[in-house]
Amino acid sequence: MPLYEYYCSDCQAKFELLVSHQHADGVVCMKCQSEKVRRLLSVFASQRGSSEDSSYNDMAPSMGGGSCGCGGGGCGCH
Ligand SMILES: [Zn+2]
């Protein structure tokens, strides 16, 4: 399962979770259980920093359609 980093807009906590695509939309904050969490770019992508274009291209195939948040196929973007 992929590792995602989340940010809670209620308590400003950042945390990482291993989640499947099916559960990616049901994540709550580990500290305050708020549902106001945002999924950040992957740890790998954020560490690259200055090379956003190349990192995006590298990520796209391995994301398997999950980059749009639809979980694959549901949104017609693939
Ligand atoms: Zn929180």
PDB file of the backbone (N, CA, C, O) and the ligand in Angstrom, with CONECT records:
HET     ZN  A 101       1
ATOM      1  N   MET A   1       0.856  -1.202   0.000  1.00  0.00           N
ATOM      2  CA  MET A   1       0.000   0.000   0.000  1.00  0.00           C
ATOM      3  C   MET A   1       0.890   1.249   0.000  1.00  0.00           C
ATOM      4  O   MET A   1       1.975   1.246   0.582  1.00  0.00           O
ATOM      5  N   PRO A   2       0.430   2.292  -0.644  1.00  0.00           N
ATOM      6  CA  PRO A   2       1.241   3.511  -0.712  1.00  0.00           C
ATOM      7  C   PRO A   2       1.233   4.271   0.609  1.00  0.00           C
ATOM      8  O   PRO A   2       0.287   4.200   1.395  1.00  0.00           O
ATOM      9  N   LEU A   3       2.317   4.993   0.818  1.00  0.00           N
ATOM     10  CA  LEU A   3       2.425   5.836   2.019  1.00  0.00           C
ATOM     11  C   LEU A   3       2.016   7.257   1.650  1.00  0.00           C
ATOM     12  O   LEU A   3       2.571   7.855   0.729  1.00  0.00           O
ATOM     13  N   TYR A   4       1.041   7.787   2.378  1.00  0.00           N
ATOM     14  CA  TYR A   4       0.580   9.142   2.120  1.00  0.00           C
ATOM     15  C   TYR A   4       0.831  10.003   3.345  1.00  0.00           C
ATOM     16  O   TYR A   4       0.829   9.524   4.478  1.00  0.00           O
ATOM     17  N   GLU A   5       1.047  11.295   3.086  1.00  0.00           N
ATOM     18  CA  GLU A   5       1.198  12.255   4.170  1.00  0.00           C
ATOM     19  C   GLU A   5      -0.045  13.128   4.212  1.00  0.00           C
ATOM     20  O   GLU A   5      -0.511  13.626   3.187  1.00  0.00           O
ATOM     21  N   TYR A   6      -0.564  13.301   5.401  1.00  0.00           N
ATOM     22  CA  TYR A   6      -1.784  14.076   5.572  1.00  0.00           C
ATOM     23  C   TYR A   6      -1.535  15.272   6.470  1.00  0.00           C
ATOM     24  O   TYR A   6      -0.654  15.257   7.329  1.00  0.00           O
ATOM     25  N   TYR A   7      -2.333  16.309   6.252  1.00  0.00           N
ATOM     26  CA  TYR A   7      -2.258  17.521   7.065  1.00  0.00           C
ATOM     27  C   TYR A   7      -3.651  17.825   7.593  1.00  0.00           C
ATOM     28  O   TYR A   7      -4.614  17.881   6.830  1.00  0.00           O
ATOM     29  N   CYS A   8      -3.752  18.019   8.897  1.00  0.00           N
ATOM     30  CA  CYS A   8      -5.038  18.323   9.522  1.00  0.00           C
ATOM     31  C   CYS A   8      -5.198  19.828   9.644  1.00  0.00           C
ATOM     32  O   CYS A   8      -4.365  20.497  10.255  1.00  0.00           O
ATOM     33  N   SER A   9      -6.271  20.365   9.062  1.00  0.00           N
ATOM     34  CA  SER A   9      -6.482  21.808   9.104  1.00  0.00           C
ATOM     35  C   SER A   9      -7.093  22.253  10.431  1.00  0.00           C
ATOM     36  O   SER A   9      -7.194  23.453  10.685  1.00  0.00           O
ATOM     37  N   ASP A  10      -7.492  21.332  11.263  1.00  0.00           N
ATOM     38  CA  ASP A  10      -8.036  21.696  12.567  1.00  0.00           C
ATOM     39  C   ASP A  10      -6.940  21.874  13.612  1.00  0.00           C
ATOM     40  O   ASP A  10      -6.914  22.875  14.328  1.00  0.00           O
ATOM     41  N   CYS A  11      -6.040  20.904  13.697  1.00  0.00           N
ATOM     42  CA  CYS A  11      -4.992  20.976  14.723  1.00  0.00           C
ATOM     43  C   CYS A  11      -3.606  21.122  14.122  1.00  0.00           C
ATOM     44  O   CYS A  11      -2.610  21.080  14.843  1.00  0.00           O
ATOM     45  N   GLN A  12      -3.531  21.294  12.805  1.00  0.00           N
ATOM     46  CA  GLN A  12      -2.266  21.510  12.094  1.00  0.00           C
ATOM     47  C   GLN A  12      -1.286  20.347  12.254  1.00  0.00           C
ATOM     48  O   GLN A  12      -0.075  20.530  12.126  1.00  0.00           O
ATOM     49  N   ALA A  13      -1.799  19.177  12.529  1.00  0.00           N
ATOM     50  CA  ALA A  13      -0.928  18.018  12.653  1.00  0.00           C
ATOM     51  C   ALA A  13      -0.615  17.453  11.269  1.00  0.00           C
ATOM     52  O   ALA A  13      -1.455  17.454  10.369  1.00  0.00           O
ATOM     53  N   LYS A  14       0.609  16.974  11.129  1.00  0.00           N
ATOM     54  CA  LYS A  14       0.965  16.256   9.915  1.00  0.00           C
ATOM     55  C   LYS A  14       1.288  14.821  10.304  1.00  0.00           C
ATOM     56  O   LYS A  14       1.998  14.567  11.277  1.00  0.00           O
ATOM     57  N   PHE A  15       0.758  13.901   9.534  1.00  0.00           N
ATOM     58  CA  PHE A  15       1.013  12.508   9.858  1.00  0.00           C
ATOM     59  C   PHE A  15       1.018  11.686   8.583  1.00  0.00           C
ATOM     60  O   PHE A  15       0.477  12.098   7.557  1.00  0.00           O
ATOM     61  N   GLU A  16       1.627  10.533   8.662  1.00  0.00           N
ATOM     62  CA  GLU A  16       1.733   9.664   7.499  1.00  0.00           C
ATOM     63  C   GLU A  16       0.929   8.394   7.748  1.00  0.00           C
ATOM     64  O   GLU A  16       0.899   7.857   8.855  1.00  0.00           O
ATOM     65  N   LEU A  17       0.283   7.935   6.691  1.00  0.00           N
ATOM     66  CA  LEU A  17      -0.507   6.721   6.807  1.00  0.00           C
ATOM     67  C   LEU A  17      -0.288   5.838   5.589  1.00  0.00           C
ATOM     68  O   LEU A  17      -0.109   6.320   4.470  1.00  0.00           O
ATOM     69  N   LEU A  18      -0.306   4.563   5.831  1.00  0.00           N
ATOM     70  CA  LEU A  18      -0.372   3.609   4.734  1.00  0.00           C
ATOM     71  C   LEU A  18      -1.840   3.318   4.475  1.00  0.00           C
ATOM     72  O   LEU A  18      -2.522   2.731   5.314  1.00  0.00           O
ATOM     73  N   VAL A  19      -2.321   3.730   3.312  1.00  0.00           N
ATOM     74  CA  VAL A  19      -3.741   3.556   3.023  1.00  0.00           C
ATOM     75  C   VAL A  19      -3.933   2.973   1.638  1.00  0.00           C
ATOM     76  O   VAL A  19      -3.145   3.224   0.725  1.00  0.00           O
ATOM     77  N   SER A  20      -4.964   2.213   1.499  1.00  0.00           N
ATOM     78  CA  SER A  20      -5.343   1.748   0.178  1.00  0.00           C
ATOM     79  C   SER A  20      -6.151   2.835  -0.511  1.00  0.00           C
ATOM     80  O   SER A  20      -6.630   3.766   0.136  1.00  0.00           O
ATOM     81  N   HIS A  21      -6.300   2.717  -1.817  1.00  0.00           N
ATOM     82  CA  HIS A  21      -7.076   3.723  -2.539  1.00  0.00           C
ATOM     83  C   HIS A  21      -8.527   3.741  -2.060  1.00  0.00           C
ATOM     84  O   HIS A  21      -9.167   4.792  -2.015  1.00  0.00           O
ATOM     85  N   GLN A  22      -9.019   2.593  -1.713  1.00  0.00           N
ATOM     86  CA  GLN A  22     -10.412   2.528  -1.288  1.00  0.00           C
ATOM     87  C   GLN A  22     -10.658   3.321  -0.002  1.00  0.00           C
ATOM     88  O   GLN A  22     -11.757   3.830   0.220  1.00  0.00           O
ATOM     89  N   HIS A  23      -9.627   3.420   0.840  1.00  0.00           N
ATOM     90  CA  HIS A  23      -9.793   4.071   2.136  1.00  0.00           C
ATOM     91  C   HIS A  23      -9.210   5.480   2.175  1.00  0.00           C
ATOM     92  O   HIS A  23      -9.263   6.150   3.206  1.00  0.00           O
ATOM     93  N   ALA A  24      -8.655   5.928   1.049  1.00  0.00           N
ATOM     94  CA  ALA A  24      -7.938   7.204   1.059  1.00  0.00           C
ATOM     95  C   ALA A  24      -8.849   8.378   1.384  1.00  0.00           C
ATOM     96  O   ALA A  24      -8.370   9.394   1.889  1.00  0.00           O
ATOM     97  N   ASP A  25     -10.124   8.275   1.116  1.00  0.00           N
ATOM     98  CA  ASP A  25     -11.039   9.397   1.350  1.00  0.00           C
ATOM     99  C   ASP A  25     -11.664   9.366   2.741  1.00  0.00           C
ATOM    100  O   ASP A  25     -12.358  10.306   3.128  1.00  0.00           O
ATOM    101  N   GLY A  26     -11.426   8.301   3.490  1.00  0.00           N
ATOM    102  CA  GLY A  26     -12.051   8.184   4.804  1.00  0.00           C
ATOM    103  C   GLY A  26     -11.091   8.420   5.951  1.00  0.00           C
ATOM    104  O   GLY A  26     -11.340   7.994   7.079  1.00  0.00           O
ATOM    105  N   VAL A  27      -9.982   9.107   5.659  1.00  0.00           N
ATOM    106  CA  VAL A  27      -8.964   9.297   6.688  1.00  0.00           C
ATOM    107  C   VAL A  27      -9.380  10.401   7.651  1.00  0.00           C
ATOM    108  O   VAL A  27      -9.899  11.439   7.242  1.00  0.00           O
ATOM    109  N   VAL A  28      -9.146  10.161   8.924  1.00  0.00           N
ATOM    110  CA  VAL A  28      -9.373  11.195   9.926  1.00  0.00           C
ATOM    111  C   VAL A  28      -8.055  11.469  10.637  1.00  0.00           C
ATOM    112  O   VAL A  28      -7.138  10.648  10.612  1.00  0.00           O
ATOM    113  N   CYS A  29      -7.974  12.643  11.274  1.00  0.00           N
ATOM    114  CA  CYS A  29      -6.751  13.048  11.963  1.00  0.00           C
ATOM    115  C   CYS A  29      -6.420  12.069  13.088  1.00  0.00           C
ATOM    116  O   CYS A  29      -7.293  11.630  13.837  1.00  0.00           O
ATOM    117  N   MET A  30      -5.130  11.742  13.182  1.00  0.00           N
ATOM    118  CA  MET A  30      -4.708  10.808  14.214  1.00  0.00           C
ATOM    119  C   MET A  30      -4.793  11.430  15.610  1.00  0.00           C
ATOM    120  O   MET A  30      -4.887  10.720  16.611  1.00  0.00           O
ATOM    121  N   LYS A  31      -4.758  12.766  15.664  1.00  0.00           N
ATOM    122  CA  LYS A  31      -4.745  13.425  16.968  1.00  0.00           C
ATOM    123  C   LYS A  31      -6.137  13.848  17.433  1.00  0.00           C
ATOM    124  O   LYS A  31      -6.514  13.622  18.583  1.00  0.00           O
ATOM    125  N   CYS A  32      -6.900  14.467  16.519  1.00  0.00           N
ATOM    126  CA  CYS A  32      -8.187  15.029  16.957  1.00  0.00           C
ATOM    127  C   CYS A  32      -9.371  14.374  16.241  1.00  0.00           C
ATOM    128  O   CYS A  32     -10.515  14.772  16.459  1.00  0.00           O
ATOM    129  N   GLN A  33      -9.114  13.374  15.388  1.00  0.00           N
ATOM    130  CA  GLN A  33     -10.158  12.660  14.666  1.00  0.00           C
ATOM    131  C   GLN A  33     -10.978  13.564  13.754  1.00  0.00           C
ATOM    132  O   GLN A  33     -12.084  13.201  13.355  1.00  0.00           O
ATOM    133  N   SER A  34     -10.449  14.733  13.422  1.00  0.00           N
ATOM    134  CA  SER A  34     -11.150  15.596  12.484  1.00  0.00           C
ATOM    135  C   SER A  34     -11.119  14.986  11.084  1.00  0.00           C
ATOM    136  O   SER A  34     -10.167  14.302  10.710  1.00  0.00           O
ATOM    137  N   GLU A  35     -12.171  15.245  10.327  1.00  0.00           N
ATOM    138  CA  GLU A  35     -12.186  14.790   8.935  1.00  0.00           C
ATOM    139  C   GLU A  35     -11.599  15.837   7.996  1.00  0.00           C
ATOM    140  O   GLU A  35     -11.523  15.612   6.788  1.00  0.00           O
ATOM    141  N   LYS A  36     -11.183  16.976   8.536  1.00  0.00           N
ATOM    142  CA  LYS A  36     -10.638  18.060   7.705  1.00  0.00           C
ATOM    143  C   LYS A  36      -9.153  17.842   7.462  1.00  0.00           C
ATOM    144  O   LYS A  36      -8.318  18.668   7.829  1.00  0.00           O
ATOM    145  N   VAL A  37      -8.848  16.729   6.844  1.00  0.00           N
ATOM    146  CA  VAL A  37      -7.459  16.420   6.530  1.00  0.00           C
ATOM    147  C   VAL A  37      -7.261  16.487   5.020  1.00  0.00           C
ATOM    148  O   VAL A  37      -8.145  16.138   4.238  1.00  0.00           O
ATOM    149  N   ARG A  38      -6.080  16.943   4.640  1.00  0.00           N
ATOM    150  CA  ARG A  38      -5.737  17.012   3.221  1.00  0.00           C
ATOM    151  C   ARG A  38      -4.618  16.022   2.953  1.00  0.00           C
ATOM    152  O   ARG A  38      -3.687  15.888   3.747  1.00  0.00           O
ATOM    153  N   ARG A  39      -4.716  15.343   1.847  1.00  0.00           N
ATOM    154  CA  ARG A  39      -3.634  14.456   1.466  1.00  0.00           C
ATOM    155  C   ARG A  39      -2.569  15.264   0.735  1.00  0.00           C
ATOM    156  O   ARG A  39      -2.851  15.899  -0.281  1.00  0.00           O
ATOM    157  N   LEU A  40      -1.373  15.239   1.245  1.00  0.00           N
ATOM    158  CA  LEU A  40      -0.286  16.001   0.642  1.00  0.00           C
ATOM    159  C   LEU A  40       0.379  15.166  -0.433  1.00  0.00           C
ATOM    160  O   LEU A  40       0.078  13.986  -0.613  1.00  0.00           O
ATOM    161  N   LEU A  41       1.299  15.816  -1.149  1.00  0.00           N
ATOM    162  CA  LEU A  41       2.105  15.077  -2.101  1.00  0.00           C
ATOM    163  C   LEU A  41       2.871  13.994  -1.365  1.00  0.00           C
ATOM    164  O   LEU A  41       3.113  14.094  -0.162  1.00  0.00           O
ATOM    165  N   SER A  42       3.242  12.982  -2.085  1.00  0.00           N
ATOM    166  CA  SER A  42       3.976  11.904  -1.454  1.00  0.00           C
ATOM    167  C   SER A  42       5.289  12.415  -0.893  1.00  0.00           C
ATOM    168  O   SER A  42       5.799  13.453  -1.314  1.00  0.00           O
ATOM    169  N   VAL A  43       5.825  11.681   0.053  1.00  0.00           N
ATOM    170  CA  VAL A  43       7.086  12.070   0.657  1.00  0.00           C
ATOM    171  C   VAL A  43       8.177  12.153  -0.404  1.00  0.00           C
ATOM    172  O   VAL A  43       9.034  13.036  -0.358  1.00  0.00           O
ATOM    173  N   PHE A  44       8.138  11.243  -1.344  1.00  0.00           N
ATOM    174  CA  PHE A  44       9.161  11.226  -2.379  1.00  0.00           C
ATOM    175  C   PHE A  44       9.088  12.498  -3.227  1.00  0.00           C
ATOM    176  O   PHE A  44      10.112  13.108  -3.531  1.00  0.00           O
ATOM    177  N   ALA A  45       7.879  12.887  -3.602  1.00  0.00           N
ATOM    178  CA  ALA A  45       7.719  14.051  -4.456  1.00  0.00           C
ATOM    179  C   ALA A  45       8.124  15.324  -3.732  1.00  0.00           C
ATOM    180  O   ALA A  45       8.770  16.189  -4.325  1.00  0.00           O
ATOM    181  N   SER A  46       7.761  15.456  -2.467  1.00  0.00           N
ATOM    182  CA  SER A  46       8.046  16.689  -1.748  1.00  0.00           C
ATOM    183  C   SER A  46       9.538  16.830  -1.474  1.00  0.00           C
ATOM    184  O   SER A  46      10.045  17.947  -1.373  1.00  0.00           O
ATOM    185  N   GLN A  47      10.240  15.718  -1.355  1.00  0.00           N
ATOM    186  CA  GLN A  47      11.668  15.804  -1.099  1.00  0.00           C
ATOM    187  C   GLN A  47      12.439  16.261  -2.327  1.00  0.00           C
ATOM    188  O   GLN A  47      13.542  16.795  -2.208  1.00  0.00           O
ATOM    189  N   ARG A  48      11.864  16.054  -3.505  1.00  0.00           N
ATOM    190  CA  ARG A  48      12.571  16.450  -4.709  1.00  0.00           C
ATOM    191  C   ARG A  48      12.574  17.961  -4.868  1.00  0.00           C
ATOM    192  O   ARG A  48      13.553  18.537  -5.342  1.00  0.00           O
ATOM    193  N   GLY A  49      11.489  18.600  -4.475  1.00  0.00           N
ATOM    194  CA  GLY A  49      11.444  20.062  -4.433  1.00  0.00           C
ATOM    195  C   GLY A  49      11.567  20.729  -5.783  1.00  0.00           C
ATOM    196  O   GLY A  49      10.550  20.985  -6.428  1.00  0.00           O
ATOM    197  N   SER A  50      12.777  21.021  -6.237  1.00  0.00           N
ATOM    198  CA  SER A  50      12.976  21.898  -7.378  1.00  0.00           C
ATOM    199  C   SER A  50      12.603  21.245  -8.702  1.00  0.00           C
ATOM    200  O   SER A  50      12.414  21.953  -9.691  1.00  0.00           O
ATOM    201  N   SER A  51      12.491  19.939  -8.756  1.00  0.00           N
ATOM    202  CA  SER A  51      12.224  19.280 -10.025  1.00  0.00           C
ATOM    203  C   SER A  51      10.799  18.743 -10.053  1.00  0.00           C
ATOM    204  O   SER A  51      10.575  17.535 -10.131  1.00  0.00           O
ATOM    205  N   GLU A  52       9.850  19.655  -9.989  1.00  0.00           N
ATOM    206  CA  GLU A  52       8.461  19.231  -9.892  1.00  0.00           C
ATOM    207  C   GLU A  52       7.999  18.521 -11.167  1.00  0.00           C
ATOM    208  O   GLU A  52       7.280  17.525 -11.104  1.00  0.00           O
ATOM    209  N   ASP A  53       8.417  19.040 -12.315  1.00  0.00           N
ATOM    210  CA  ASP A  53       7.955  18.466 -13.573  1.00  0.00           C
ATOM    211  C   ASP A  53       8.420  17.023 -13.714  1.00  0.00           C
ATOM    212  O   ASP A  53       7.623  16.138 -14.027  1.00  0.00           O
ATOM    213  N   SER A  54       9.703  16.787 -13.484  1.00  0.00           N
ATOM    214  CA  SER A  54      10.219  15.440 -13.670  1.00  0.00           C
ATOM    215  C   SER A  54       9.655  14.494 -12.615  1.00  0.00           C
ATOM    216  O   SER A  54       9.393  13.326 -12.901  1.00  0.00           O
ATOM    217  N   SER A  55       9.470  14.998 -11.397  1.00  0.00           N
ATOM    218  CA  SER A  55       8.945  14.121 -10.355  1.00  0.00           C
ATOM    219  C   SER A  55       7.499  13.747 -10.654  1.00  0.00           C
ATOM    220  O   SER A  55       7.065  12.631 -10.369  1.00  0.00           O
ATOM    221  N   TYR A  56       6.758  14.689 -11.231  1.00  0.00           N
ATOM    222  CA  TYR A  56       5.375  14.369 -11.577  1.00  0.00           C
ATOM    223  C   TYR A  56       5.332  13.282 -12.644  1.00  0.00           C
ATOM    224  O   TYR A  56       4.537  12.346 -12.568  1.00  0.00           O
ATOM    225  N   ASN A  57       6.202  13.425 -13.637  1.00  0.00           N
ATOM    226  CA  ASN A  57       6.221  12.423 -14.693  1.00  0.00           C
ATOM    227  C   ASN A  57       6.649  11.063 -14.161  1.00  0.00           C
ATOM    228  O   ASN A  57       6.160  10.028 -14.614  1.00  0.00           O
ATOM    229  N   ASP A  58       7.557  11.070 -13.205  1.00  0.00           N
ATOM    230  CA  ASP A  58       7.991   9.807 -12.637  1.00  0.00           C
ATOM    231  C   ASP A  58       6.877   9.159 -11.814  1.00  0.00           C
ATOM    232  O   ASP A  58       6.748   7.936 -11.771  1.00  0.00           O
ATOM    233  N   MET A  59       6.086   9.995 -11.169  1.00  0.00           N
ATOM    234  CA  MET A  59       5.054   9.486 -10.287  1.00  0.00           C
ATOM    235  C   MET A  59       3.870   8.925 -11.062  1.00  0.00           C
ATOM    236  O   MET A  59       3.285   7.919 -10.660  1.00  0.00           O
ATOM    237  N   ALA A  60       3.518   9.561 -12.154  1.00  0.00           N
ATOM    238  CA  ALA A  60       2.258   9.265 -12.837  1.00  0.00           C
ATOM    239  C   ALA A  60       2.041   7.777 -13.131  1.00  0.00           C
ATOM    240  O   ALA A  60       0.971   7.251 -12.824  1.00  0.00           O
ATOM    241  N   PRO A  61       3.016   7.092 -13.713  1.00  0.00           N
ATOM    242  CA  PRO A  61       2.754   5.678 -14.020  1.00  0.00           C
ATOM    243  C   PRO A  61       2.549   4.829 -12.772  1.00  0.00           C
ATOM    244  O   PRO A  61       1.698   3.940 -12.760  1.00  0.00           O
ATOM    245  N   SER A  62       3.314   5.093 -11.731  1.00  0.00           N
ATOM    246  CA  SER A  62       3.247   4.241 -10.549  1.00  0.00           C
ATOM    247  C   SER A  62       2.018   4.541  -9.698  1.00  0.00           C
ATOM    248  O   SER A  62       1.636   3.730  -8.854  1.00  0.00           O
ATOM    249  N   MET A  63       1.399   5.693  -9.913  1.00  0.00           N
ATOM    250  CA  MET A  63       0.230   6.024  -9.110  1.00  0.00           C
ATOM    251  C   MET A  63      -0.970   5.172  -9.502  1.00  0.00           C
ATOM    252  O   MET A  63      -1.897   5.013  -8.708  1.00  0.00           O
ATOM    253  N   GLY A  64      -0.969   4.630 -10.694  1.00  0.00           N
ATOM    254  CA  GLY A  64      -2.036   3.740 -11.110  1.00  0.00           C
ATOM    255  C   GLY A  64      -3.392   4.409 -11.170  1.00  0.00           C
ATOM    256  O   GLY A  64      -4.402   3.758 -10.904  1.00  0.00           O
ATOM    257  N   GLY A  65      -3.448   5.670 -11.505  1.00  0.00           N
ATOM    258  CA  GLY A  65      -4.717   6.375 -11.622  1.00  0.00           C
ATOM    259  C   GLY A  65      -5.193   6.981 -10.324  1.00  0.00           C
ATOM    260  O   GLY A  65      -6.265   7.584 -10.284  1.00  0.00           O
ATOM    261  N   GLY A  66      -4.426   6.837  -9.261  1.00  0.00           N
ATOM    262  CA  GLY A  66      -4.868   7.378  -7.985  1.00  0.00           C
ATOM    263  C   GLY A  66      -4.571   8.848  -7.812  1.00  0.00           C
ATOM    264  O   GLY A  66      -5.023   9.444  -6.834  1.00  0.00           O
ATOM    265  N   SER A  67      -3.826   9.461  -8.726  1.00  0.00           N
ATOM    266  CA  SER A  67      -3.416  10.842  -8.530  1.00  0.00           C
ATOM    267  C   SER A  67      -4.584  11.808  -8.566  1.00  0.00           C
ATOM    268  O   SER A  67      -4.499  12.902  -8.009  1.00  0.00           O
ATOM    269  N   CYS A  68      -5.678  11.417  -9.216  1.00  0.00           N
ATOM    270  CA  CYS A  68      -6.826  12.307  -9.287  1.00  0.00           C
ATOM    271  C   CYS A  68      -7.753  12.119  -8.095  1.00  0.00           C
ATOM    272  O   CYS A  68      -8.699  12.889  -7.926  1.00  0.00           O
ATOM    273  N   GLY A  69      -7.504  11.124  -7.277  1.00  0.00           N
ATOM    274  CA  GLY A  69      -8.315  10.924  -6.089  1.00  0.00           C
ATOM    275  C   GLY A  69      -9.569  10.118  -6.316  1.00  0.00           C
ATOM    276  O   GLY A  69     -10.361   9.933  -5.393  1.00  0.00           O
ATOM    277  N   CYS A  70      -9.768   9.627  -7.546  1.00  0.00           N
ATOM    278  CA  CYS A  70     -11.015   8.936  -7.827  1.00  0.00           C
ATOM    279  C   CYS A  70     -10.933   7.449  -7.503  1.00  0.00           C
ATOM    280  O   CYS A  70     -11.944   6.747  -7.503  1.00  0.00           O
ATOM    281  N   GLY A  71      -9.713   6.974  -7.225  1.00  0.00           N
ATOM    282  CA  GLY A  71      -9.574   5.564  -6.903  1.00  0.00           C
ATOM    283  C   GLY A  71      -9.504   4.678  -8.120  1.00  0.00           C
ATOM    284  O   GLY A  71      -9.436   3.455  -7.993  1.00  0.00           O
ATOM    285  N   GLY A  72      -9.519   5.264  -9.290  1.00  0.00           N
ATOM    286  CA  GLY A  72      -9.283   4.499 -10.499  1.00  0.00           C
ATOM    287  C   GLY A  72     -10.530   4.244 -11.310  1.00  0.00           C
ATOM    288  O   GLY A  72     -11.353   3.407 -10.940  1.00  0.00           O
ATOM    289  N   GLY A  73     -10.680   4.955 -12.414  1.00  0.00           N
ATOM    290  CA  GLY A  73     -11.727   4.644 -13.368  1.00  0.00           C
ATOM    291  C   GLY A  73     -13.062   5.314 -13.121  1.00  0.00           C
ATOM    292  O   GLY A  73     -13.860   5.441 -14.050  1.00  0.00           O
ATOM    293  N   GLY A  74     -13.328   5.743 -11.916  1.00  0.00           N
ATOM    294  CA  GLY A  74     -14.653   6.263 -11.608  1.00  0.00           C
ATOM    295  C   GLY A  74     -14.932   7.635 -12.174  1.00  0.00           C
ATOM    296  O   GLY A  74     -16.090   7.991 -12.391  1.00  0.00           O
ATOM    297  N   CYS A  75     -13.871   8.427 -12.422  1.00  0.00           N
ATOM    298  CA  CYS A  75     -14.110   9.813 -12.801  1.00  0.00           C
ATOM    299  C   CYS A  75     -13.946  10.053 -14.288  1.00  0.00           C
ATOM    300  O   CYS A  75     -14.188  11.164 -14.761  1.00  0.00           O
ATOM    301  N   GLY A  76     -13.543   9.047 -15.029  1.00  0.00           N
ATOM    302  CA  GLY A  76     -13.386   9.211 -16.454  1.00  0.00           C
ATOM    303  C   GLY A  76     -12.155   9.992 -16.859  1.00  0.00           C
ATOM    304  O   GLY A  76     -12.062  10.446 -17.999  1.00  0.00           O
ATOM    305  N   CYS A  77     -11.212  10.158 -15.953  1.00  0.00           N
ATOM    306  CA  CYS A  77     -10.022  10.936 -16.267  1.00  0.00           C
ATOM    307  C   CYS A  77      -8.889  10.066 -16.772  1.00  0.00           C
ATOM    308  O   CYS A  77      -7.820  10.592 -17.085  1.00  0.00           O
ATOM    309  N   HIS A  78      -9.071   8.773 -16.866  1.00  0.00           N
ATOM    310  CA  HIS A  78      -7.987   7.899 -17.290  1.00  0.00           C
ATOM    311  C   HIS A  78      -8.208   7.450 -18.734  1.00  0.00           C
ATOM    312  O   HIS A  78      -7.397   6.702 -19.279  1.00  0.00           O
TER     313      HIS A  78
HETATM  314 ZN    ZN A 101      -6.283  17.149  13.859  1.00  0.00          ZN2+
END
